Amino acid sequence: MRERAALRHTHRRRPGRRRMAAALTAALGLTGAALATNVMLQPAGAAAAVPAWPTAQGSQAVSSTIEVSGTYDGGLKRFYGSGDLGDGGQDEGQDPIFKLKDGATLKNVILGSPAADGIHCSGSCTLQNVWWEDVGEDAASFKGTSTGSVYTVYGGGARKASDKVFQFNGAGKLVITKFQVADFGKLVRSCGNCSTQYKRDIIVNDVDVTVPGKSLVGINTNYGDTAALRSVRIHGDSSKKIKPCVRYTGNNTGAEPKETGSGPDGTYCRYSSSDISYD
């Protein structure tokens, strides 16, 4: 199927807490909601156990895409596809359950099965405490065309994604914080063969990963993509089979992109061994 779609320590005088918090917020592109929880970068093995999944507060069938502008609070209700959105397969071109306009926020939502093509963001968006019980085609696709677009995923989780969880087709920056993923192919893929290509930056911070899975981030070096990984905890993978960052040569012709390497390189895949823990 065609893809649809940093921190060195010195020994200078230690900055004050306010200055440090401001710098981290700018670096990670966090929303106000994230800042309010006093998120700080932590060593990879420093966090507590993986949080439990929430219990759905009722269910709602969705037969046509729900368009969101402003803020939509789902109250932790489970939304699932029906009718034209009820196929549940991996077919290309499915419509999403939710479509967010530029600047919109979707929060406290559980996507059940079938989830169609999950969520589409037309521009900058925030997905806060959103959970995918059984990913359909993709959990979410980010499609903004502005280089200033920022897509923020804060909290929540996804499981049962045979391919991608997050498909990054547009331009800008994707920031994933305090997320959990299990039983997946790729956590994030910068589109490798979209007809229009962009430079894309990806930040993954304070995330729990549970096997099985193949890779966390896939990026296209020929378009200048970057991926910064911090405080990533991989569970059940003591043999280290899950690749944190994979590099590709992308194209705009629809051809299968060529994998060129994996692991930290200081330029495109920006992390060190201390940023990833395995157990």
Residue pairs with C-beta under 8 A, 6 or more apart in sequence:
1 90
1 92
1 163
2 92
2 193
2 254
3 164
3 167
3 189
3 191
3 192
3 193
3 194
3 257
4 92
4 137
4 138
4 141
4 167
4 169
4 191
4 194
5 141
5 142
5 143
5 167
5 168
5 169
5 170
5 189
5 190
5 191
5 194
6 27
6 226
6 228
6 270
7 27
7 41
7 230
15 23
21 35
21 38
21 40
24 30
24 39
24 40
24 41
25 34
25 35
27 203
28 34
28 39
28 175
28 177
28 203
28 205
29 150
29 152
29 173
29 175
29 203
30 39
30 152
30 154
30 175
30 177
31 126
31 128
31 152
31 154
33 126
33 128
33 154
34 152
34 154
34 177
34 178
39 177
39 178
39 205
39 206
41 205
41 206
41 230
41 231
42 206
42 231
43 231
43 274
44 230
44 231
44 232
44 233
44 274
44 275
44 276
44 277
45 233
45 277
46 231
47 206
47 208
47 231
47 233
50 180
50 208
50 210
50 235
51 180
53 131
53 133
53 157
54 76
54 110
54 129
54 131
55 76
56 76
56 77
56 78
56 110
56 112
57 75
57 76
57 77
58 77
58 78
59 77
59 78
59 79
59 80
59 112
60 77
60 78
60 79
60 80
61 80
61 81
61 82
62 79
62 80
62 81
62 82
62 85
62 97
63 81
63 82
63 83
63 84
63 85
63 86
64 83
64 84
64 85
64 95
65 85
65 95
65 96
65 97
65 98
65 99
66 72
66 79
66 97
66 98
66 99
67 98
67 99
67 101
68 98
68 99
68 100
68 101
68 104
68 105
68 106
69 100
69 101
69 103
69 104
70 104
70 105
71 104
71 105
71 106
71 107
72 98
72 104
72 105
72 106
72 107
72 109
73 107
73 108
74 106
74 107
74 108
74 109
74 110
75 108
76 108
76 109
76 110
76 129
77 109
77 110
78 110
78 111
78 112
78 133
79 97
79 98
79 109
79 110
79 111
79 112
80 86
80 97
80 111
80 112
80 113
80 114
80 115
81 87
81 88
81 97
81 114
81 115
81 116
81 136
84 95
85 94
85 95
85 97
85 114
85 116
86 114
86 116
87 94
87 114
87 116
88 113
88 114
88 115
88 116
88 136
89 114
89 136
89 137
90 136
90 137
90 162
90 163
91 137
92 137
94 116
94 117
94 136
94 137
95 116
95 117
96 116
96 117
96 118
96 119
96 120
96 141
97 111
97 115
97 116
97 117
97 118
97 119
98 106
98 109
98 118
98 119
98 120
99 119
99 120
99 122
100 106
100 119
100 120
100 121
100 122
100 125
101 122
101 123
102 122
102 123
102 124
102 125
102 144
102 149
103 123
103 124
103 125
104 121
104 125
104 126
105 125
105 126
105 127
105 128
106 119
106 125
106 126
106 127
106 128
106 130
107 126
107 127
107 128
107 129
107 130
108 128
108 129
108 130
109 129
109 130
109 131
110 130
110 131
110 132
110 133
111 118
111 119
111 130
111 131
111 132
111 133
111 139
112 133
112 134
113 133
113 134
113 136
114 134
114 136
115 132
115 133
115 134
115 135
115 136
115 139
116 136
116 137
117 136
117 137
117 138
117 141
118 132
118 135
118 136
118 137
118 138
118 139
118 140
118 141
119 127
119 130
119 139
119 140
119 141
120 140
120 141
120 143
121 127
121 140
121 141
121 142
121 143
121 144
121 151
121 170
122 143
122 144
123 143
123 144
123 145
123 146
123 149
124 144
124 146
124 148
124 149
124 150
124 151
124 172
125 142
125 151
125 152
126 151
126 152
126 154
127 140
127 151
127 152
127 153
127 154
127 156
128 152
128 154
128 155
128 156
129 154
129 155
129 156
130 153
130 155
130 156
131 156
131 157
131 158
132 139
132 156
132 157
132 158
132 159
132 161
132 165
133 159
133 160
134 159
134 160
135 158
135 159
135 160
135 161
135 162
135 165
135 184
137 163
138 161
138 163
138 164
138 165
138 166
138 167
139 158
139 161
139 164
139 165
139 166
140 153
140 165
140 166
140 167
141 166
141 167
141 168
141 169
142 149
142 151
142 166
142 167
142 168
142 169
142 170
142 172
142 174
143 169
143 170
144 151
144 170
144 171
144 172
145 170
145 171
145 196
145 198
146 171
146 172
147 171
147 172
147 198
147 199
148 172
149 170
149 171
149 172
149 173
150 172
150 173
150 174
150 175
151 168
151 172
151 173
151 174
151 175
152 175
152 177
153 166
153 174
153 175
153 176
153 177
153 179
154 177
154 178
154 179
155 177
155 178
155 179
156 179
156 180
157 179
157 180
157 181
157 182
158 165
158 179
158 180
158 181
158 182
158 184
159 181
159 182
159 183
159 184
160 183
160 184
161 181
161 183
161 184
161 185
162 185
163 185
163 186
164 185
164 186
164 187
164 188
164 189
165 181
165 184
165 185
165 186
165 187
165 188
166 174
166 176
166 187
166 188
166 189
167 189
167 191
168 174
168 188
168 189
168 190
168 191
168 200
168 202
169 191
169 194
170 198
170 200
171 198
171 199
171 200
172 198
172 200
172 201
173 200
173 201
173 202
173 203
174 188
174 200
174 201
174 202
174 203
175 203
175 205
176 187
176 188
176 202
176 203
176 204
176 205
176 207
177 203
177 205
177 206
177 207
178 205
178 206
178 207
179 207
179 208
180 207
180 208
180 209
180 210
181 187
181 207
181 208
181 209
181 210
181 213
182 209
182 210
182 211
182 213
183 210
183 211
183 212
183 213
184 212
184 213
184 214
185 213
185 214
185 215
186 214
186 215
186 216
186 217
186 218
187 204
187 207
187 209
187 213
187 215
187 216
187 217
188 202
188 204
188 216
188 217
188 218
188 227
189 217
189 218
190 200
190 202
190 217
190 218
190 219
190 220
190 223
190 225
190 250
191 197
191 250
192 218
192 220
192 248
192 250
192 251
192 256
192 257
193 250
193 251
193 252
193 253
193 254
193 255
193 256
193 257
194 252
195 252
195 254
196 252
197 220
197 223
197 250
197 251
197 252
198 223
199 223
199 224
199 225
200 219
200 220
200 223
200 225
201 225
201 226
201 227
201 228
202 217
202 219
202 225
202 226
202 227
202 228
203 227
203 228
203 230
204 216
204 217
204 227
204 228
204 229
204 230
204 232
205 228
205 229
205 230
205 231
206 230
206 231
207 216
207 231
207 232
207 233
208 233
208 235
209 216
209 232
209 233
209 234
209 235
209 237
209 242
210 234
210 235
210 236
211 234
211 235
211 236
211 237
211 241
211 242
213 237
213 242
214 242
214 243
215 242
215 243
215 244
215 245
215 246
215 262
216 229
216 232
216 242
216 243
216 244
216 245
217 227
217 229
217 244
217 245
217 246
217 269
218 245
218 246
218 247
218 248
219 225
219 226
219 227
219 245
219 246
219 247
219 248
219 268
219 269
220 247
220 248
220 249
220 250
220 257
221 247
221 248
221 249
221 260
221 267
221 268
222 249
222 250
223 250
225 268
226 267
226 268
226 270
227 245
227 268
227 269
227 270
227 271
228 270
228 271
229 244
229 245
229 269
229 270
229 271
229 275
229 276
230 271
230 275
231 275
232 244
232 271
232 275
232 276
232 277
233 277
233 279
234 240
234 242
234 276
234 277
234 278
234 279
235 279
236 279
237 278
237 279
238 278
238 279
240 278
243 262
243 263
244 262
244 263
244 264
244 269
244 271
244 276
245 262
245 263
245 264
245 268
245 269
245 271
246 259
246 261
246 262
247 259
247 260
247 261
247 262
247 265
247 268
247 269
248 257
248 258
248 259
248 260
249 257
249 258
249 260
250 257
251 257
262 269
263 269
264 270
264 271
264 272
264 273
